[in-house]
Amino acid sequence: MKKKDTIFANKVLEISLWLYIIFALLLSPIYNTFLFALPIIIISITCYYLAKYLLPQSNLYQYIGSGCLAVFTALLIYQSHGIMEMHFLAFVASILLIQFKKWQVQLPLITIVVIHHITLAYAQFGANLDVFFMAENDFSWLTFILHLVLAAIIFFLCSYWAFIIEKYDTKLDKHTQKLQSQIEINDKIELIASKIANGDLSSKFEVDEKNTLSKALKIMQSNLVKAHIKENEEKFYNLGLAQAADILREHNDNLKTLSTKILVFLIKYVNANQGGVFLLNDLDTDNIYLEQTASYAYDRNKFLTKKIQLNEGLLGACFHEKEVIYMTDVPPTYIHITSGLGLATPKAIIIVPLIANETVNGVIEMAFFNEIELFKINFIKKVCEIFASTVQSVEASNKTKKLLEKSQLQTQTLRNQEEEMRQNMEELLATQEEMSRKNSEIENTIKTYQNLTKTIDSTFARLEIRPNGKIIEANQVFLDLLQLKNVQVNNKTFNFFIEPEIKNTTEYLQLWNQLNMGISSNFLIKSKNALGQSIWLKCIFKPLVNEEAAVEKILVLAMNITQEIEKIEYLENVISSSNIKVK
């Protein structure tokens, strides 16, 4: 029930209640019932207003109002001493309650009226009490039954009309709301259609599944959006390919310049943040790798050497598999993008192989802060395909150019070599004569050296040692002095045979510094033979240098002076033990 209808029905009810009250008060002087009527009126009307104002959200006051009408009807019947016409006030009350459009509101009225009629009829005509229900000359049990039947019919009809009106109003409200909703939807559809007609495809509205026009408009908008997106993607694709073709055509003489230009174009055109171009370097067939020929905002630490092995990381995997690698779950340690806010991990990585004629010429890697749309991925793949063909063409051209230059250089080199060979032949003839003379001198020198070596080996202990002290060769005199065998000297260092009191001295360390500088020196060495006896050797150290003036080995000649040292030590002991004093 609408609010305005409820307000109107409440006003009618209140007016009716007060009219019943006024009518009862007017009758009270005639029948001397004022004191009887007043408490009933006050109690009833008080209950009505208390329910109405204390429970404003409840409909209880309507049912109390229905009961009040029944009580006032009974009061008027009683006051008028059972005049038959007063009974019609119950029918008037039932008709008035139809305005609430609720058959349930009739129930308090019907219940009280029925109880009133049965109770008072029995009290007056059955128990012969002094009450007033109906004039005695108007009463018969047949009349009473007809009275109740007619009252029941009227109450039923009023309740039924209230039910029908309520049902009709409910249906009417639904139709009104539906019509209002349809009007609002049509207004929205008209507004959206106007925006779509003006090119605004971004407007959003809720689709009513029962409204075919709304559904059709939504489908039309969706199709137009798809067509608009497809048109923009095709425009993006074709315009980008044209720009890429211009770059490849203008810079096809240098691969590094070409790589940089095409990479910068791709990064900016597809809104990437970082990227790098890695081309195959197969100049050395034993060391084939991917060389970084261009980069854009790359972290310097990521490709410090600018070389990627073919089996290394995602770039190597992309090269071998010849497939695009698109990754959205980028590890935090893989790469960082530097911005004004610091370092950030990219959201997506794409690595595209550069394939032309089924041959991989390199890869391109790009990093994004956001995931990449499919049409951009297709565009990148197409540009990489064209770039790969250009790279292959440039490399073939460069190889041809290098082969031509190499051929020309080889021709010139052969001419120069022919002239050099002629000159060399003349020099060789002169050199051959000089070599024959020098060979004779060398043979004499070798014989003299061999004779000198034999003389030294028969007199001195001889060693040949490396600059690091490792013994190369030791003659028999050295072995006899220390009572060793040759196998005991192999893989030993010179320091192994030197007593700690000698080799730990500063003078001994300075000796080796001088020897490694190529300076000859003399030094007194103390050693021990296999029996543990001390041996004193006076050594001459002679560094032997090669053609680069570097010390190649050191010749050591040693003489046993143990007896002389022992004699000196003996004399020193004798002098120190005597009491000789010098004045």
Protein Blocks (a to p, Z undefined) as FASTA:
>chain_A
ZZklmmmmmmmmmmmmmmmmmmmmmmmmmnopmmmmmmmmmmmmmmmmmmmmmmmmbckl
mmmmmmmmmmmmmmmmmmnnopaklmmmmmmmmmmmmmnopaklmmmmmmmmmmmmmmmm
mmmmmnopacdfbdfklgcfklmmmmmmmmmmmmmmmmmmmmmmmmmmmmmmmmmmmmmm
mmmmmmmmmmmmmmmmnopakbccdddfklmklmmmmmmmmmmmmmmmmmmmmmmmmmmm
mmmmmmmmmmmmbfklmmmmmmmmmmmmnopabdcdddddfkbmmlgcdddfbdehiafk
lmmnopacfkgcjklmmmmnopacddfbdcfklpccddfkbpaddfbdcdddddeehiaf
bdcddddfbdcdfklmmmmmmmmmmmmmmmmmmmmmmmmmmmmmmmmmmmmmmmmmmmmm
mmmmmmmmmmmmmmmmmmmmmmmmmmmmmmmmmmmmmmmccddddfkopafbdcfklmmm
nopafklmgopafklmpcfklmmpmklmmmmmmmmnopacddddddddfkopacdddddd
dddddfkopafbdcdddddfklmmmmmmmmmmmmmmmccdcZZ
